[in-house]
């Protein structure tokens, strides 16, 4: 692994979110529950640590009681040019499922394509490619 990898704390939806991201981006998904780690500070099936490994990498967990969970204001995850255009367009469409298309993926005056979408878990993505 290289570079920045986001670690998201979800309000009890880490499993669903990580499975969704695996469906969108592919890759290997590893989920460890509180019970797997012998923890009793929440429901045994809550995600203590999850990791999506692949072309898009994410860490995530369920926020512990009393801890803040995901709230992203003024943050976007940029996937500009990180894959072939058809793959990026497929990711954009999949992230729109249940989410909101903030700015459609489209040709821009400068000749590149990009768009923004907030997925159903509240994560905002900037996706685009050249030409």
N, CA and C atoms as an extended XYZ file, in Angstrom:
393
Properties=species:S:1:pos:R:3:atomname:S:1:resname:S:1:resid:I:1 pbc="F F F"
N         0.842       -1.170        0.000 N   UNK     1
C         0.000        0.000        0.000 CA  UNK     1
C         0.888        1.235        0.000 C   UNK     1
N         0.510        2.194       -0.812 N   UNK     2
C         1.234        3.455       -0.851 CA  UNK     2
C         0.250        4.600       -0.833 C   UNK     2
N         0.702        5.723       -0.370 N   UNK     3
C        -0.131        6.908       -0.404 CA  UNK     3
C        -1.164        6.961        0.700 C   UNK     3
N        -2.031        7.914        0.566 N   UNK     4
C        -3.078        8.175        1.533 CA  UNK     4
C        -4.207        7.158        1.397 C   UNK     4
N        -4.626        6.571        2.517 N   UNK     5
C        -5.773        5.676        2.517 CA  UNK     5
C        -6.770        6.194        3.545 C   UNK     5
N        -7.954        6.610        3.113 N   UNK     6
C        -8.948        7.117        4.068 CA  UNK     6
C        -9.400        6.028        5.039 C   UNK     6
N        -9.671        6.435        6.269 N   UNK     7
C       -10.234        5.543        7.290 CA  UNK     7
C       -11.541        6.187        7.743 C   UNK     7
N       -12.654        5.554        7.409 N   UNK     8
C       -13.981        6.119        7.655 CA  UNK     8
C       -14.639        5.441        8.851 C   UNK     8
N       -15.274        6.223        9.704 N   UNK     9
C       -16.039        5.706       10.841 CA  UNK     9
C       -17.515        5.872       10.529 C   UNK     9
N       -18.202        4.754       10.369 N   UNK    10
C       -19.611        4.778       10.002 CA  UNK    10
C       -20.500        4.592       11.233 C   UNK    10
N       -21.738        5.090       11.161 N   UNK    11
C       -22.678        4.973       12.283 CA  UNK    11
C       -23.404        3.622       12.277 C   UNK    11
N       -22.637        2.535       12.320 N   UNK    12
C       -23.239        1.202       12.324 CA  UNK    12
C       -23.457        0.623       10.938 C   UNK    12
N       -22.938        1.261        9.907 N   UNK    13
C       -23.156        0.797        8.532 CA  UNK    13
C       -21.850        0.449        7.800 C   UNK    13
N       -20.778        0.222        8.550 N   UNK    14
C       -19.475       -0.041        7.909 CA  UNK    14
C       -19.527       -1.281        7.016 C   UNK    14
N       -20.152       -2.347        7.492 N   UNK    15
C       -20.224       -3.578        6.678 CA  UNK    15
C       -20.929       -3.297        5.349 C   UNK    15
N       -22.099       -2.672        5.406 N   UNK    16
C       -22.854       -2.389        4.192 CA  UNK    16
C       -22.075       -1.465        3.255 C   UNK    16
N       -21.437       -0.445        3.824 N   UNK    17
C       -20.680        0.495        3.007 CA  UNK    17
C       -19.502       -0.191        2.327 C   UNK    17
N       -18.736       -0.976        3.066 N   UNK    18
C       -17.572       -1.639        2.475 CA  UNK    18
C       -17.979       -2.670        1.423 C   UNK    18
N       -19.059       -3.387        1.658 N   UNK    19
C       -19.549       -4.336        0.642 CA  UNK    19
C       -19.959       -3.559       -0.619 C   UNK    19
N       -20.637       -2.437       -0.430 N   UNK    20
C       -21.016       -1.588       -1.562 CA  UNK    20
C       -19.777       -1.131       -2.328 C   UNK    20
N       -18.770       -0.632       -1.616 N   UNK    21
C       -17.558       -0.156       -2.290 CA  UNK    21
C       -16.835       -1.297       -3.013 C   UNK    21
N       -16.874       -2.488       -2.451 N   UNK    22
C       -16.278       -3.628       -3.152 CA  UNK    22
C       -17.048       -3.928       -4.434 C   UNK    22
N       -18.376       -3.835       -4.381 N   UNK    23
C       -19.181       -4.048       -5.584 CA  UNK    23
C       -18.868       -2.994       -6.642 C   UNK    23
N       -18.634       -1.760       -6.223 N   UNK    24
C       -18.339       -0.673       -7.161 CA  UNK    24
C       -16.927       -0.804       -7.727 C   UNK    24
N       -15.935       -0.931       -6.841 N   UNK    25
C       -14.534       -0.845       -7.248 CA  UNK    25
C       -13.838       -2.193       -7.429 C   UNK    25
N       -14.465       -3.275       -6.960 N   UNK    26
C       -13.783       -4.565       -6.976 CA  UNK    26
C       -12.762       -4.618       -5.851 C   UNK    26
N       -11.919       -5.617       -5.896 N   UNK    27
C       -10.869       -5.747       -4.892 CA  UNK    27
C       -11.199       -6.772       -3.833 C   UNK    27
N       -10.305       -6.888       -2.880 N   UNK    28
C       -10.427       -7.848       -1.781 CA  UNK    28
C       -10.937       -7.120       -0.550 C   UNK    28
N       -11.931       -7.705        0.106 N   UNK    29
C       -12.522       -7.100        1.294 CA  UNK    29
C       -12.222       -7.962        2.509 C   UNK    29
N       -11.667       -7.341        3.537 N   UNK    30
C       -11.396       -8.011        4.808 CA  UNK    30
C       -12.215       -7.304        5.878 C   UNK    30
N       -13.050       -8.058        6.589 N   UNK    31
C       -13.884       -7.499        7.649 CA  UNK    31
C       -13.576       -8.205        8.959 C   UNK    31
N       -13.273       -7.433        9.987 N   UNK    32
C       -13.059       -7.972       11.323 CA  UNK    32
C       -14.078       -7.346       12.258 C   UNK    32
N       -14.794       -8.186       12.993 N   UNK    33
C       -15.818       -7.700       13.909 CA  UNK    33
C       -15.237       -7.464       15.298 C   UNK    33
N       -16.027       -6.819       16.149 N   UNK    34
C       -15.622       -6.667       17.546 CA  UNK    34
C       -15.403       -8.040       18.169 C   UNK    34
N       -16.298       -8.985       17.872 N   UNK    35
C       -16.160      -10.338       18.423 CA  UNK    35
C       -14.864      -10.994       17.958 C   UNK    35
N       -14.484      -10.777       16.693 N   UNK    36
C       -13.222      -11.336       16.190 CA  UNK    36
C       -12.039      -10.865       17.022 C   UNK    36
N       -12.098       -9.648       17.522 N   UNK    37
C       -11.003       -9.070       18.290 CA  UNK    37
C       -11.212       -9.218       19.798 C   UNK    37
N       -12.257       -9.967       20.192 N   UNK    38
C       -12.516      -10.198       21.607 CA  UNK    38
C       -12.988       -8.953       22.346 C   UNK    38
N       -13.580       -8.037       21.618 N   UNK    39
C       -14.045       -6.796       22.235 CA  UNK    39
C       -15.516       -6.917       22.611 C   UNK    39
N       -15.889       -6.263       23.702 N   UNK    40
C       -17.285       -6.276       24.139 CA  UNK    40
C       -17.827       -4.858       24.329 C   UNK    40
N       -17.215       -3.899       23.646 N   UNK    41
C       -17.634       -2.510       23.783 CA  UNK    41
C       -18.669       -2.109       22.735 C   UNK    41
N       -19.370       -3.078       22.187 N   UNK    42
C       -20.418       -2.836       21.211 CA  UNK    42
C       -20.952       -4.175       20.733 C   UNK    42
N       -21.881       -4.164       19.787 N   UNK    43
C       -22.414       -5.423       19.254 CA  UNK    43
C       -21.293       -6.269       18.641 C   UNK    43
N       -21.320       -7.544       18.890 N   UNK    44
C       -20.275       -8.440       18.406 CA  UNK    44
C       -20.092       -8.439       16.909 C   UNK    44
N       -21.185       -8.162       16.164 N   UNK    45
C       -21.069       -8.177       14.701 CA  UNK    45
C       -20.699       -6.810       14.110 C   UNK    45
N       -20.499       -5.796       14.969 N   UNK    46
C       -20.063       -4.482       14.485 CA  UNK    46
C       -18.652       -4.610       13.915 C   UNK    46
N       -18.352       -3.810       12.922 N   UNK    47
C       -17.041       -3.855       12.280 CA  UNK    47
C       -16.032       -3.057       13.116 C   UNK    47
N       -15.016       -3.770       13.597 N   UNK    48
C       -13.928       -3.129       14.340 CA  UNK    48
C       -12.881       -2.588       13.381 C   UNK    48
N       -12.683       -3.298       12.278 N   UNK    49
C       -11.721       -2.867       11.259 CA  UNK    49
C       -12.059       -3.562        9.951 C   UNK    49
N       -12.243       -2.769        8.919 N   UNK    50
C       -12.483       -3.304        7.590 CA  UNK    50
C       -11.514       -2.671        6.617 C   UNK    50
N       -11.172       -3.430        5.580 N   UNK    51
C       -10.194       -2.944        4.613 CA  UNK    51
C       -10.562       -3.417        3.226 C   UNK    51
N       -10.721       -2.474        2.316 N   UNK    52
C       -10.894       -2.785        0.903 CA  UNK    52
C        -9.554       -2.555        0.236 C   UNK    52
N        -9.018       -3.619       -0.342 N   UNK    53
C        -7.716       -3.566       -1.004 CA  UNK    53
C        -7.935       -3.783       -2.491 C   UNK    53
N        -7.424       -2.874       -3.300 N   UNK    54
C        -7.570       -2.995       -4.745 CA  UNK    54
C        -7.227       -1.686       -5.411 C   UNK    54
N        -7.876       -1.413       -6.530 N   UNK    55
C        -7.583       -0.181       -7.263 CA  UNK    55
C        -8.020        1.053       -6.477 C   UNK    55
N        -9.012        0.905       -5.617 N   UNK    56
C        -9.397        1.940       -4.649 CA  UNK    56
C        -9.304        1.288       -3.284 C   UNK    56
N        -8.575        1.909       -2.371 N   UNK    57
C        -8.387        1.334       -1.040 CA  UNK    57
C        -9.019        2.221        0.022 C   UNK    57
N        -9.715        1.554        0.944 N   UNK    58
C       -10.385        2.243        2.044 CA  UNK    58
C       -10.291        1.404        3.302 C   UNK    58
N       -10.159        2.062        4.438 N   UNK    59
C       -10.339        1.437        5.741 CA  UNK    59
C       -11.666        1.964        6.282 C   UNK    59
N       -12.341        1.154        7.086 N   UNK    60
C       -13.572        1.628        7.719 CA  UNK    60
C       -13.885        0.781        8.939 C   UNK    60
N       -14.667        1.370        9.828 N   UNK    61
C       -15.136        0.689       11.031 CA  UNK    61
C       -16.448        1.329       11.449 C   UNK    61
N       -17.152        0.635       12.339 N   UNK    62
C       -18.326        1.224       12.961 CA  UNK    62
C       -17.842        2.083       14.129 C   UNK    62
N       -18.346        3.289       14.219 N   UNK    63
C       -17.973        4.168       15.326 CA  UNK    63
C       -18.443        3.543       16.635 C   UNK    63
N       -17.605        3.602       17.635 N   UNK    64
C       -17.965        3.093       18.965 CA  UNK    64
C       -19.009        4.017       19.581 C   UNK    64
N       -19.800        3.511       20.515 N   UNK    65
C       -20.786        4.371       21.177 CA  UNK    65
C       -20.119        5.626       21.743 C   UNK    65
N       -20.715        6.767       21.450 N   UNK    66
C       -20.195        8.031       21.940 CA  UNK    66
C       -19.124        8.655       21.055 C   UNK    66
N       -18.617        7.913       20.076 N   UNK    67
C       -17.615        8.465       19.155 CA  UNK    67
C       -18.309        9.046       17.931 C   UNK    67
N       -17.719       10.076       17.340 N   UNK    68
C       -18.335       10.657       16.137 CA  UNK    68
C       -18.250        9.692       14.951 C   UNK    68
N       -19.255        9.782       14.095 N   UNK    69
C       -19.236        8.977       12.874 CA  UNK    69
C       -19.146        9.909       11.670 C   UNK    69
N       -19.095        9.301       10.526 N   UNK    70
C       -18.837        9.986        9.267 CA  UNK    70
C       -19.701       11.226        9.075 C   UNK    70
N       -19.019       12.328        8.850 N   UNK    71
C       -19.637       13.579        8.455 CA  UNK    71
C       -18.594       14.317        7.634 C   UNK    71
N       -18.809       14.378        6.347 N   UNK    72
C       -17.831       14.991        5.461 CA  UNK    72
C       -18.408       16.264        4.862 C   UNK    72
N       -17.865       17.381        5.244 N   UNK    73
C       -18.248       18.663        4.687 CA  UNK    73
C       -17.000       19.266        4.055 C   UNK    73
N       -17.100       19.610        2.787 N   UNK    74
C       -15.973       20.217        2.120 CA  UNK    74
C       -14.858       19.250        1.773 C   UNK    74
N       -15.186       17.950        1.715 N   UNK    75
C       -14.189       16.926        1.384 CA  UNK    75
C       -14.703       16.105        0.222 C   UNK    75
N       -13.851       15.878       -0.784 N   UNK    76
C       -14.187       14.932       -1.840 CA  UNK    76
C       -13.029       13.984       -2.039 C   UNK    76
N       -13.359       12.761       -2.395 N   UNK    77
C       -12.347       11.762       -2.730 CA  UNK    77
C       -12.168       11.822       -4.234 C   UNK    77
N       -10.975       12.179       -4.663 N   UNK    78
C       -10.707       12.362       -6.078 CA  UNK    78
C       -10.156       11.081       -6.697 C   UNK    78
N       -10.799       10.667       -7.782 N   UNK    79
C       -10.326        9.526       -8.572 CA  UNK    79
C       -10.043        9.989      -10.000 C   UNK    79
N        -9.502       11.179      -10.119 N   UNK    80
C        -9.206       11.741      -11.435 CA  UNK    80
C        -8.086       10.948      -12.103 C   UNK    80
N        -8.400       10.354      -13.247 N   UNK    81
C        -7.392        9.647      -14.032 CA  UNK    81
C        -6.825        8.401      -13.401 C   UNK    81
N        -7.493        7.814      -12.418 N   UNK    82
C        -6.946        6.657      -11.718 CA  UNK    82
C        -7.252        5.327      -12.403 C   UNK    82
N        -8.015        5.356      -13.481 N   UNK    83
C        -8.356        4.132      -14.229 CA  UNK    83
C        -8.728        4.538      -15.651 C   UNK    83
N        -8.986        3.546      -16.468 N   UNK    84
C        -9.420        3.807      -17.845 CA  UNK    84
C       -10.767        4.544      -17.826 C   UNK    84
N       -11.024        5.398      -18.834 N   UNK    85
C       -12.269        6.172      -18.852 CA  UNK    85
C       -13.536        5.333      -18.685 C   UNK    85
N       -13.642        4.191      -19.347 N   UNK    86
C       -14.868        3.392      -19.221 CA  UNK    86
C       -15.049        2.872      -17.801 C   UNK    86
N       -13.959        2.546      -17.140 N   UNK    87
C       -14.036        2.072      -15.752 CA  UNK    87
C       -14.447        3.210      -14.827 C   UNK    87
N       -13.878        4.392      -15.026 N   UNK    88
C       -14.247        5.554      -14.215 CA  UNK    88
C       -15.719        5.910      -14.403 C   UNK    88
N       -16.199        5.833      -15.630 N   UNK    89
C       -17.607        6.120      -15.900 CA  UNK    89
C       -18.515        5.098      -15.230 C   UNK    89
N       -18.106        3.833      -15.204 N   UNK    90
C       -18.881        2.789      -14.520 CA  UNK    90
C       -18.890        3.034      -13.011 C   UNK    90
N       -17.753        3.422      -12.452 N   UNK    91
C       -17.699        3.740      -11.024 CA  UNK    91
C       -18.643        4.895      -10.706 C   UNK    91
N       -18.632        5.925      -11.536 N   UNK    92
C       -19.492        7.079      -11.305 CA  UNK    92
C       -20.957        6.649      -11.297 C   UNK    92
N       -21.352        5.875      -12.289 N   UNK    93
C       -22.745        5.419      -12.378 CA  UNK    93
C       -23.119        4.576      -11.156 C   UNK    93
N       -22.232        3.686      -10.729 N   UNK    94
C       -22.515        2.822       -9.579 CA  UNK    94
C       -22.626        3.643       -8.293 C   UNK    94
N       -21.778        4.637       -8.131 N   UNK    95
C       -21.840        5.477       -6.936 CA  UNK    95
C       -23.108        6.324       -6.904 C   UNK    95
N       -23.671        6.620       -8.069 N   UNK    96
C       -24.928        7.371       -8.144 CA  UNK    96
C       -26.112        6.543       -7.651 C   UNK    96
N       -25.996        5.205       -7.698 N   UNK    97
C       -27.088        4.333       -7.283 CA  UNK    97
C       -27.378        4.545       -5.797 C   UNK    97
N       -28.494        5.156       -5.494 N   UNK    98
C       -28.870        5.441       -4.115 CA  UNK    98
C       -28.256        6.723       -3.588 C   UNK    98
N       -27.397        7.337       -4.376 N   UNK    99
C       -26.752        8.581       -3.975 CA  UNK    99
C       -27.335        9.751       -4.729 C   UNK    99
N       -26.589       10.827       -4.762 N   UNK   100
C       -27.051       12.001       -5.494 CA  UNK   100
C       -25.961       12.468       -6.442 C   UNK   100
N       -26.365       12.683       -7.668 N   UNK   101
C       -25.486       13.152       -8.738 CA  UNK   101
C       -25.335       14.656       -8.550 C   UNK   101
N       -24.257       15.078       -7.904 N   UNK   102
C       -24.052       16.480       -7.588 CA  UNK   102
C       -23.763       17.286       -8.849 C   UNK   102
N       -22.928       16.722       -9.709 N   UNK   103
C       -22.539       17.371      -10.958 CA  UNK   103
C       -22.262       16.253      -11.950 C   UNK   103
N       -23.089       16.067      -12.965 N   UNK   104
C       -22.940       14.923      -13.869 CA  UNK   104
C       -21.546       14.820      -14.480 C   UNK   104
N       -21.108       13.612      -14.684 N   UNK   105
C       -19.853       13.352      -15.388 CA  UNK   105
C       -20.045       13.811      -16.824 C   UNK   105
N       -19.228       14.777      -17.239 N   UNK   106
C       -19.443       15.401      -18.542 CA  UNK   106
C       -18.152       16.000      -19.095 C   UNK   106
N       -18.183       16.282      -20.375 N   UNK   107
C       -17.076       16.950      -21.046 CA  UNK   107
C       -17.032       18.398      -20.581 C   UNK   107
N       -15.853       18.840      -20.186 N   UNK   108
C       -15.661       20.212      -19.714 CA  UNK   108
C       -15.046       21.067      -20.828 C   UNK   108
N       -15.175       22.384      -20.729 N   UNK   109
C       -14.633       23.260      -21.769 CA  UNK   109
C       -13.133       23.082      -22.009 C   UNK   109
N       -12.397       22.639      -21.027 N   UNK   110
C       -10.951       22.464      -21.177 CA  UNK   110
C       -10.583       21.122      -21.802 C   UNK   110
N       -11.594       20.298      -22.134 N   UNK   111
C       -11.355       19.064      -22.870 CA  UNK   111
C       -11.338       17.792      -22.047 C   UNK   111
N       -11.407       17.881      -20.733 N   UNK   112
C       -11.448       16.698      -19.875 CA  UNK   112
C       -12.894       16.426      -19.453 C   UNK   112
N       -13.109       15.231      -18.914 N   UNK   113
C       -14.410       14.841      -18.374 CA  UNK   113
C       -14.288       14.752      -16.855 C   UNK   113
N       -15.275       15.257      -16.135 N   UNK   114
C       -15.336       15.017      -14.696 CA  UNK   114
C       -16.750       15.253      -14.202 C   UNK   114
N       -16.970       14.799      -13.002 N   UNK   115
C       -18.255       14.969      -12.348 CA  UNK   115
C       -18.132       14.646      -10.877 C   UNK   115
N       -19.155       15.001      -10.105 N   UNK   116
C       -19.158       14.741       -8.670 CA  UNK   116
C       -20.444       14.038       -8.278 C   UNK   116
N       -20.293       13.101       -7.357 N   UNK   117
C       -21.442       12.363       -6.838 CA  UNK   117
C       -21.246       12.153       -5.339 C   UNK   117
N       -22.338       12.270       -4.590 N   UNK   118
C       -22.332       11.896       -3.181 CA  UNK   118
C       -23.045       10.554       -3.089 C   UNK   118
N       -22.332        9.533       -2.627 N   UNK   119
C       -22.921        8.190       -2.595 CA  UNK   119
C       -23.911        8.052       -1.438 C   UNK   119
N       -24.567        6.922       -1.365 N   UNK   120
C       -25.623        6.711       -0.367 CA  UNK   120
C       -25.117        6.677        1.073 C   UNK   120
N       -23.782        6.669        1.261 N   UNK   121
C       -23.205        6.692        2.608 CA  UNK   121
C       -22.664        8.073        2.976 C   UNK   121
N       -22.871        9.055        2.082 N   UNK   122
C       -22.472       10.418        2.380 CA  UNK   122
C       -21.063       10.781        1.955 C   UNK   122
N       -20.410        9.913        1.189 N   UNK   123
C       -19.060       10.196        0.713 CA  UNK   123
C       -19.165       10.848       -0.670 C   UNK   123
N       -18.497       11.977       -0.823 N   UNK   124
C       -18.529       12.707       -2.094 CA  UNK   124
C       -17.282       12.368       -2.902 C   UNK   124
N       -17.498       12.047       -4.173 N   UNK   125
C       -16.439       11.599       -5.077 CA  UNK   125
C       -16.323       12.556       -6.248 C   UNK   125
N       -15.098       12.839       -6.660 N   UNK   126
C       -14.791       13.576       -7.880 CA  UNK   126
C       -14.135       12.577       -8.825 C   UNK   126
N       -14.790       12.308       -9.929 N   UNK   127
C       -14.313       11.291      -10.873 CA  UNK   127
C       -14.167       11.915      -12.242 C   UNK   127
N       -13.058       11.616      -12.900 N   UNK   128
C       -12.862       12.168      -14.219 CA  UNK   128
C       -11.668       11.587      -14.933 C   UNK   128
N       -11.554       11.978      -16.203 N   UNK   129
C       -10.461       11.503      -17.053 CA  UNK   129
C       -10.194       12.522      -18.134 C   UNK   129
N        -9.031       12.410      -18.752 N   UNK   130
C        -8.659       13.312      -19.831 CA  UNK   130
C        -9.322       12.867      -21.122 C   UNK   130
N        -9.630       13.867      -21.961 N   UNK   131
C       -10.138       13.603      -23.305 CA  UNK   131
C       -11.318       12.796      -23.459 C   UNK   131
